[in-house]
Amino acid sequence: MTDILLDCVEAETGPQPTRAVIWLHGLGADGHDFEPIVPELDLRGLPPVRFVFPHATVQPVTINGGMAMRAWYDIVASDLVRREDEAGIRASQRHVERLIARENQRGIPSEHIVLAGFSQGCAMTLHTGLRHPEKLAGLVALSGYLPLAASFVAERHPANADTPIFMGHGTADPIVAPERATASRDALRQLGYDVEWHAYPMPHSVCAPELADISAFLRKTLA
């Protein structure tokens, strides 16, 4: 079902937020996963920001033996791009679009919304954000890649052609190979996207220097 609104965890940096960050978790996690980072980002001085951390739906994941867990889409093979779950990706895209629309309804225009995500959430951030028909403030793409790359050029929307993109990845990532991320970075840059690239000496995770860089990015894009 994609006509439902996903359950979310929310945190606000002040009353009556005029900015929003919609942050998508990774495979098997949930919306609570990144909730603790809000104070660490230290966005004092910015207009009040609402952080929205949705829970993906629970579904069987092939690569994990069919075990049911929270996932934005199924993963069939470890290389991530062979036999992609196009139907699942597009279903989650509609879920994310509904979350953006809800922030619009709550008074925050798309141009003041950052879409962020880790791993599978990163894939959904790039997939959805660059197809969104209204300009977003920015995209934060962590430890992931651009899915459904073959259809991207035909489907991307000019509204977000100039939207700044933060990409961060661990140089020792055993889950999403760094080469997969750099290939996505290069493909986006070749199409003219403004990609701010950061590599960190870490595995499939987030580190303090990355959070500091994300904070600086949000301070620019949500000012």
C-alpha positions as CSV (number, residue, x, y, z in Angstrom):
1,M,0.0,0.0,0.0
2,T,1.5,3.3,-1.1
3,D,-1.5,5.5,-0.2
4,I,-0.8,5.3,3.5
5,L,1.4,7.8,5.4
6,L,4.4,6.0,6.9
7,D,4.7,6.1,10.7
8,C,7.5,8.5,11.7
9,V,9.6,9.7,14.6
10,E,9.9,13.5,14.7
11,A,12.2,15.9,16.5
12,E,12.1,19.7,16.3
13,T,14.9,22.1,17.0
14,G,12.5,24.9,17.9
15,P,8.8,25.8,17.9
16,Q,6.9,26.2,14.6
17,P,9.5,24.8,12.3
18,T,10.0,26.5,8.9
19,R,12.6,24.0,7.6
20,A,12.5,20.2,7.4
21,V,14.9,17.2,7.0
22,I,13.3,13.9,6.0
23,W,15.9,11.2,6.9
24,L,15.5,7.7,5.6
25,H,17.1,4.8,7.5
26,G,19.0,1.8,6.2
27,L,18.0,-1.8,5.7
28,G,16.7,-3.5,8.8
29,A,16.8,-0.3,10.9
30,D,13.9,2.0,11.7
31,G,13.2,5.7,12.2
32,H,14.8,5.7,15.6
33,D,18.2,4.9,14.1
34,F,19.3,8.5,13.4
35,E,17.1,10.2,15.9
36,P,20.1,10.7,18.3
37,I,22.1,12.7,15.7
38,V,19.8,15.8,15.9
39,P,21.5,17.5,18.8
40,E,24.9,16.4,17.5
41,L,24.3,18.3,14.3
42,D,24.1,21.5,16.4
43,L,22.0,23.7,14.1
44,R,21.7,26.6,16.5
45,G,21.3,29.8,14.7
46,L,19.2,28.3,11.9
47,P,15.4,28.7,11.7
48,P,13.6,25.9,13.6
49,V,14.0,22.6,11.8
50,R,11.6,19.6,11.9
51,F,13.5,16.2,11.5
52,V,11.2,13.4,10.2
53,F,12.5,9.9,10.5
54,P,10.0,7.5,8.8
55,H,9.8,3.7,9.4
56,A,10.0,1.8,6.1
57,T,7.4,-1.0,5.7
58,V,8.3,-4.6,6.8
59,Q,8.9,-6.9,3.9
60,P,11.0,-10.1,3.1
61,V,14.5,-9.4,1.9
62,T,15.9,-12.0,-0.5
63,I,19.6,-11.6,0.3
64,N,18.8,-12.1,4.0
65,G,17.2,-15.5,3.4
66,G,13.7,-14.0,3.0
67,M,13.7,-12.7,6.5
68,A,11.1,-9.9,7.0
69,M,12.5,-6.6,8.1
70,R,12.0,-2.9,7.5
71,A,13.2,-2.2,4.0
72,W,12.7,0.4,1.3
73,Y,13.0,-2.4,-1.4
74,D,14.1,-5.9,-1.8
75,I,17.8,-6.7,-2.4
76,V,18.4,-9.8,-4.6
77,A,22.2,-9.8,-5.1
78,S,25.1,-8.4,-3.1
79,D,26.2,-6.2,-6.0
80,L,23.0,-4.3,-5.4
81,V,22.3,-3.4,-9.0
82,R,21.8,-6.7,-10.7
83,R,18.1,-7.6,-10.8
84,E,17.0,-4.5,-8.9
85,D,13.6,-4.4,-7.2
86,E,12.2,-1.7,-9.5
87,A,8.6,-2.1,-8.2
88,G,9.7,-1.8,-4.6
89,I,11.9,1.3,-5.3
90,R,9.0,3.0,-7.0
91,A,6.6,2.1,-4.3
92,S,8.9,3.6,-1.7
93,Q,9.4,6.7,-3.9
94,R,5.6,7.3,-3.6
95,H,5.9,6.9,0.2
96,V,8.6,9.5,0.4
97,E,6.7,11.9,-1.9
98,R,3.8,11.7,0.5
99,L,6.1,12.7,3.3
100,I,7.3,15.7,1.3
101,A,3.7,16.6,0.6
102,R,2.8,16.4,4.2
103,E,5.5,18.9,5.1
104,N,4.2,21.2,2.4
105,Q,0.7,20.9,3.9
106,R,2.2,21.8,7.3
107,G,3.6,25.0,5.8
108,I,7.2,24.0,4.8
109,P,7.7,24.5,1.0
110,S,9.9,22.0,-0.8
111,E,12.6,24.5,-1.3
112,H,13.1,24.4,2.5
113,I,13.2,20.6,2.7
114,V,16.4,18.5,2.7
115,L,16.0,14.8,1.9
116,A,18.6,12.6,3.5
117,G,19.3,8.9,3.8
118,F,21.7,6.2,4.8
119,S,22.4,3.0,2.7
120,Q,19.0,2.0,1.2
121,G,17.8,5.3,2.5
122,C,20.6,7.0,0.5
123,A,19.4,5.2,-2.7
124,M,15.9,6.3,-2.1
125,T,17.1,9.9,-1.4
126,L,18.9,10.1,-4.8
127,H,16.1,8.3,-6.6
128,T,13.3,10.3,-5.3
129,G,14.9,13.7,-4.8
130,L,16.3,14.1,-8.3
131,R,12.9,13.1,-9.8
132,H,10.9,15.4,-7.5
133,P,9.0,18.0,-9.5
134,E,9.6,20.9,-7.1
135,K,13.0,22.2,-6.0
136,L,14.4,20.8,-2.8
137,A,16.9,22.6,-0.5
138,G,19.4,19.7,-0.7
139,L,20.1,16.0,-0.7
140,V,22.3,14.1,1.9
141,A,23.3,10.8,0.5
142,L,25.3,8.6,2.9
143,S,26.9,5.2,2.2
144,G,24.7,4.4,-0.7
145,Y,24.4,4.7,-4.5
146,L,22.1,5.8,-7.3
147,P,19.5,3.0,-8.1
148,L,17.8,2.3,-11.4
149,A,20.6,4.2,-13.1
150,A,19.5,3.1,-16.6
151,S,16.2,5.1,-16.3
152,F,17.6,8.1,-14.5
153,V,18.4,10.4,-17.4
154,A,14.9,10.0,-18.9
155,E,13.2,10.4,-15.5
156,R,15.2,13.1,-13.7
157,H,13.3,16.4,-13.2
158,P,14.8,19.8,-14.1
159,A,13.5,21.3,-10.9
160,N,16.4,19.7,-9.0
161,A,19.1,20.0,-11.6
162,D,20.9,22.6,-9.4
163,T,20.1,21.1,-6.0
164,P,23.3,20.6,-3.9
165,I,24.1,17.0,-3.1
166,F,26.2,15.9,-0.1
167,M,27.6,12.4,-0.7
168,G,29.6,10.7,2.1
169,H,31.1,7.1,2.1
170,G,33.4,5.0,4.1
171,T,36.6,3.8,2.4
172,A,36.3,0.4,4.2
173,D,32.6,-0.1,3.5
174,P,32.0,-3.9,3.0
175,I,28.2,-3.5,2.3
176,V,28.1,-0.8,-0.4
177,A,31.5,-0.9,-2.2
178,P,33.1,2.5,-2.4
179,E,33.4,1.9,-6.1
180,R,29.6,1.8,-6.4
181,A,29.3,5.1,-4.7
182,T,32.0,6.8,-6.7
183,A,30.5,5.5,-9.9
184,S,27.2,7.2,-8.8
185,R,29.1,10.4,-7.9
186,D,30.8,10.5,-11.3
187,A,27.6,9.8,-13.2
188,L,25.8,12.7,-11.4
189,R,28.7,15.1,-11.9
190,Q,28.8,14.2,-15.6
191,L,25.2,15.3,-15.8
192,G,26.0,18.6,-14.2
193,Y,24.9,18.0,-10.6
194,D,26.6,19.8,-7.8
195,V,28.0,16.9,-5.8
196,E,30.0,17.6,-2.6
197,W,32.0,14.4,-2.1
198,H,33.5,13.2,1.2
199,A,35.3,9.9,2.0
200,Y,36.0,8.8,5.5
201,P,38.1,6.0,7.0
202,M,35.2,4.0,8.3
203,P,33.1,0.9,7.4
204,H,29.3,1.0,6.6
205,S,28.5,3.6,9.3
206,V,28.6,7.3,10.2
207,C,31.4,9.1,12.0
208,A,31.9,12.3,13.9
209,P,33.8,14.1,11.1
210,E,31.0,13.2,8.7
211,L,28.3,14.6,11.1
212,A,30.3,17.8,11.3
213,D,30.4,18.0,7.5
214,I,26.7,17.3,7.3
215,S,26.0,20.1,9.8
216,A,28.0,22.5,7.7
217,F,26.0,21.4,4.6
218,L,22.7,21.8,6.4
219,R,23.7,25.3,7.6
220,K,24.2,26.3,4.0
221,T,21.1,24.7,2.5
222,L,18.6,25.4,5.3
223,A,19.7,29.0,6.0
